[in-house]
Amino acid sequence: MNAEKLEGFLVEAKRNTYALGIKAKKIKEGLKEFTFKKGNFRYVDKYRGEKFFFGEETVFFGKKAVWFMDYAGGVKASAKNHKAVYSFLRKALALVDTKRPFRGPGRFTEGKFSYSNTSKRNANWFSGREIIKQSGRIVYSLDYVGCNLSE
């Protein structure tokens, strides 16, 4: 599997699903799903929840899973407007790039909101945490872990 093609596809898929602001498809029992397909690649993001949520993203090449990520997190109970937090999160996630194709950039700020994403990575696996602060107070956090299954 060509890593550059996989990472390029991941960036395109992430920018064209949740980050774009489209509605997820409801599949069953509270489970929601985003999908994106291009050529032989197919991206599937399934999650449950709203203010707090958990989910998984999988990239398939043909019928074979080649990349996977689990995530869990959400808006803190003290956050006054979770919709504003998620609106800002979508802007941050739209800045995903091929150097770190799992979530958003290392840092992003707009108005009273700031986003940070710290991650570890080697050739086969990665993990990280993203945090959103509003006026210096943490209002959202998410942890993620995943791996390249094609190695």
Summary of the structure (lengths in Angstrom):
residues: 151
radius of gyration: 15.0
end to end distance: 7.5
largest distance: 45.3
contacts: 448
relative contact order: 0.17
helix: 19%
strand: 53%
